[in-house]
Structures are given as C-alpha cells and as structure tokens.
Amino acid sequence: MKLSTTTRKKFRITNKLKKVSKPDRFRLSIFRSSKNISAQIIDDSKNITLLSASSVEKDIKDTKTKNKSELSKIVAEKLAKKAQEKKITKIYFDRGIYKYHGRIKIFAETLRKNGMDFWKWKILKIKKQTIF
C-alpha cells in the first residue's frame, strides 16, 4: 500500500522523535483542524497518554473566543497547568505534518511562557577542509 505524502511526513517526524527520546522527556503531539486544536502528552516508553487538552472540551467551548489563535492560547495554557500539576516540564514537541507557524507557533510559545521546556535539535556543522 502506497502512503500519501502527508502520512509519510508525519511518520518520518514522529519516528525521528521516538528514536531520540529519553525516559526523562515526554512527547507532545499536536493536531489541528480547520476549527479546533488538540494536544496530548505521550509517554513513548509505556505507550500511554498522560495528559490531553482540546478546544472541544466543555469549559473551553463555553468561552466566547472569536478567532482560532486565542483558542490555541487557551488550550496551551490549560495543558501547561495540567502538566505542572503532574510535574511534567520537559517535552519533545511533535508538530506532525504542520509547519511551525500560525496557530502551532502560538501554541508552542504559550507553552514555553508557562514553564514547559522543549528539547532543541543540535545542529552540527562540519567545516570542509581543503587540501591542496
């Protein structure tokens, strides 16, 4: 069975995060649709979901938000509060097929402001040596 490009991209990004994951950090997987956004913190070593937050939940649905960016901020704040209660601060950010801009970027920045520590990729540059 041939996979679509979006499925392959999501698989590639998620798999890369699973390979480099350490037991002291959890993976934050995010999903956004045209109207809603949801996220969950996953422990890959035990294959369980520890926390989740979504814009479909009743208490978030009751708030009168007009744009989706505000909705992303509210969901991120709620997830950060839940994570602090369970003493989770270190995570890997699994953005899936989505580019890091717009609602995804707002979501990540709000999490950082609320005390979540993201893992940063280390970029190694190898200098080319010229031999004459």
C-alpha positions as CSV (number, residue, x, y, z in Angstrom):
1,M,0.0,0.0,0.0
2,K,1.4,3.4,-1.0
3,L,1.3,6.1,1.6
4,S,0.4,9.7,0.8
5,T,3.0,12.4,1.3
6,T,1.3,13.8,4.4
7,T,1.2,10.4,6.0
8,R,4.9,9.8,5.2
9,K,5.9,13.2,6.5
10,K,4.0,12.7,9.8
11,F,5.5,9.2,10.2
12,R,9.1,10.5,9.5
13,I,8.9,13.3,12.0
14,T,7.2,11.2,14.8
15,N,9.6,8.3,14.3
16,K,12.6,10.6,14.5
17,L,11.4,11.9,17.8
18,K,10.7,8.5,19.2
19,K,14.2,7.3,18.3
20,V,15.9,10.1,20.1
21,S,13.5,10.2,23.0
22,K,14.9,9.7,26.5
23,P,12.9,8.4,29.5
24,D,13.0,11.8,31.3
25,R,11.1,13.6,28.5
26,F,7.7,13.0,27.0
27,R,6.3,13.7,23.5
28,L,3.7,16.4,23.0
29,S,1.7,15.6,19.9
30,I,-0.5,18.2,18.4
31,F,-3.5,18.1,16.0
32,R,-5.3,21.0,14.4
33,S,-8.3,21.0,12.2
34,S,-10.0,24.0,10.4
35,K,-11.8,25.0,13.6
36,N,-10.3,23.2,16.6
37,I,-7.0,22.3,18.1
38,S,-6.0,19.4,20.4
39,A,-2.8,18.2,22.0
40,Q,-1.7,15.3,24.2
41,I,1.4,14.4,26.2
42,I,2.5,10.9,25.5
43,D,5.0,8.5,27.3
44,D,6.5,6.5,24.4
45,S,8.3,4.1,26.7
46,K,5.0,2.9,28.1
47,N,2.8,3.8,25.1
48,I,0.2,5.7,27.2
49,T,-1.3,9.2,27.0
50,L,-0.6,11.1,30.2
51,L,-2.5,14.4,29.6
52,S,-4.6,15.9,26.9
53,A,-6.4,19.2,26.2
54,S,-8.7,20.1,23.4
55,S,-10.8,23.1,22.2
56,V,-13.8,20.7,22.1
57,E,-13.8,20.4,25.9
58,K,-16.9,21.9,27.5
59,D,-15.2,24.6,29.7
60,I,-13.2,25.9,26.7
61,K,-16.2,25.7,24.4
62,D,-18.1,28.0,26.8
63,T,-15.6,30.8,26.5
64,K,-16.5,33.3,23.8
65,T,-13.5,33.3,21.5
66,K,-13.8,34.7,18.1
67,N,-10.5,33.7,16.5
68,K,-8.6,30.4,16.4
69,S,-5.4,32.0,17.7
70,E,-7.0,32.9,21.0
71,L,-8.3,29.4,21.2
72,S,-4.8,27.9,20.7
73,K,-3.5,30.1,23.6
74,I,-6.3,28.9,25.9
75,V,-5.8,25.2,25.1
76,A,-2.0,25.6,25.6
77,E,-2.5,27.3,29.0
78,K,-4.8,24.6,30.1
79,L,-2.4,21.8,29.0
80,A,0.5,23.6,30.8
81,K,-1.5,23.8,34.0
82,K,-2.3,20.1,33.9
83,A,1.4,19.3,33.2
84,Q,2.6,21.4,36.1
85,E,0.2,19.5,38.4
86,K,1.8,16.3,37.3
87,K,5.3,17.8,37.5
88,I,6.0,17.5,33.8
89,T,8.2,20.2,32.4
90,K,10.5,18.6,29.8
91,I,8.9,17.6,26.5
92,Y,9.6,16.9,22.8
93,F,7.3,19.0,20.5
94,D,5.9,16.7,17.8
95,R,4.3,19.1,15.3
96,G,3.4,16.3,12.9
97,I,2.6,17.4,9.4
98,Y,2.1,21.1,10.4
99,K,4.6,23.8,9.7
100,Y,5.9,25.8,12.7
101,H,3.9,28.9,12.1
102,G,0.5,30.3,12.8
103,R,-1.6,28.5,15.5
104,I,1.1,25.9,16.0
105,K,3.7,28.6,16.7
106,I,1.4,30.4,19.1
107,F,0.6,27.2,20.9
108,A,4.3,26.4,21.4
109,E,5.2,29.9,22.5
110,T,2.4,29.9,25.1
111,L,3.6,26.6,26.5
112,R,7.2,28.0,26.8
113,K,5.8,31.1,28.6
114,N,4.0,28.7,31.1
115,G,7.1,26.8,32.1
116,M,7.4,24.0,29.6
117,D,11.0,23.1,28.4
118,F,11.3,22.0,24.8
119,W,14.2,19.9,23.5
120,K,16.2,21.7,20.9
121,W,17.9,20.0,18.0
122,K,21.6,20.3,18.0
123,I,22.9,21.3,14.6
124,L,26.4,20.1,13.9
125,K,28.3,21.9,11.2
126,I,31.4,20.2,9.8
127,K,33.9,22.6,8.3
128,K,35.2,21.5,4.9
129,Q,38.9,21.3,4.8
130,T,40.5,21.9,1.5
131,I,43.6,20.0,0.8
132,F,46.0,21.3,-2.0
